[in-house]
Amino acid sequence: MRIGELSRRTGVSIRLLRYYEEQGLLSPERGANGYRNFRDSDVGAVRQIRTLLAAGLPTHTIAWLLPCVRDEGERLVLCTEMAEDLRGERARIDRQIETLMASRELLDDVISAAHD
């Protein structure tokens, strides 16, 4: 299928699909005319990519995980050997949350000082 059809079937913009390709997340074949030819399985791959992005994972981590991800309906399942690496990603996200919470507290102080 062409990129426009993949976009329609997934609800993801053509621009984002091209970005996923640039990041190594999708690997369409190219026809003699130079057009991208996506497989039906790429619809599921885009769903997996979107889910992993929503989980806060960067694209380089997703590219590394995708070969190990299975779609089981409402959830994604990955190889058990990847779980430890994902724990590291979770710790990274926890650190970001802590930093954001500290920033919010500082901003609250600034806002409170403006009201005094």
C-alpha positions in Angstrom: 0.0 0.0 0.0 1.1 3.5 -0.6 1.9 6.0 2.2 -1.5 7.8 1.8 -3.4 4.6 2.4 -1.2 3.8 5.5 -2.0 7.2 6.8 -5.7 6.7 6.3 -5.7 3.3 7.9 -3.6 4.4 11.0 -4.7 8.0 11.4 -1.1 9.0 11.4 0.0 11.9 9.2 2.1 11.2 6.1 4.8 13.5 7.6 5.0 11.3 10.7 5.1 8.1 8.7 8.1 9.5 6.8 9.7 10.5 10.1 9.2 6.9 11.4 10.9 5.7 8.3 13.8 8.1 8.8 14.2 6.8 12.3 14.3 3.2 11.1 10.9 2.3 12.6 9.3 1.5 9.3 11.1 -0.1 6.3 8.9 0.1 3.2 10.0 -1.3 -0.1 10.4 1.2 -3.0 8.7 0.6 -6.3 10.4 1.2 -9.6 8.6 4.6 -9.6 10.3 5.4 -6.3 7.0 5.3 -4.3 7.0 3.6 -0.9 5.2 0.3 -0.7 4.1 -0.6 2.8 2.9 -4.0 3.9 -0.4 -4.7 5.7 1.7 -5.6 8.8 2.9 -2.0 8.9 -0.6 -0.9 10.1 0.1 -2.9 13.3 3.7 -1.7 13.5 2.4 1.9 13.4 0.1 1.1 16.3 3.0 -0.4 18.2 5.2 2.7 17.5 2.4 5.0 18.7 1.9 3.0 21.9 5.6 3.0 22.7 5.9 6.7 22.0 3.0 7.4 24.3 4.8 5.3 27.0 7.6 7.9 26.8 10.2 5.9 24.9 12.5 7.7 22.4 12.5 6.5 18.8 16.0 4.9 19.0 14.8 2.7 21.9 11.6 1.8 19.9 13.7 0.8 16.9 15.6 -1.5 19.1 12.5 -3.0 20.8 10.2 -3.4 17.7 11.6 -6.7 16.5 10.7 -8.2 19.9 7.2 -6.7 20.4 4.0 -8.7 19.9 0.6 -7.2 19.7 -1.9 -9.0 21.8 -5.1 -7.0 21.2 -5.3 -4.3 23.8 -1.7 -4.5 25.0 1.8 -5.0 23.7 4.0 -7.8 24.9 7.8 -8.0 24.5 10.6 -10.5 25.0 11.4 -11.0 28.7 15.1 -10.1 28.1 14.0 -6.6 27.2 12.2 -6.0 30.5 15.4 -4.9 32.4 16.3 -2.3 29.8 12.8 -1.0 30.0 13.1 -0.7 33.8 16.0 1.7 33.0 13.8 3.7 30.7 11.2 3.8 33.5 13.8 5.1 35.9 14.8 7.8 33.3 11.1 8.9 33.1 10.9 8.9 36.9 13.9 11.3 37.0 12.2 13.6 34.5 9.0 13.6 36.6 11.0 14.6 39.7 12.7 17.4 37.8 9.3 18.6 36.4 7.8 18.5 39.9 10.6 20.6 41.3 10.2 23.1 38.5 6.5 23.3 39.2 7.2 24.0 42.9 9.5 26.8 41.9 7.0 28.2 39.5 4.3 28.1 42.3 6.7 30.1 44.5 7.1 32.7 41.8 3.4 32.9 41.2 2.7 33.2 45.0 5.3 36.0 45.3 3.4 37.9 42.5 0.2 37.8 44.5 1.9 39.2 47.7 
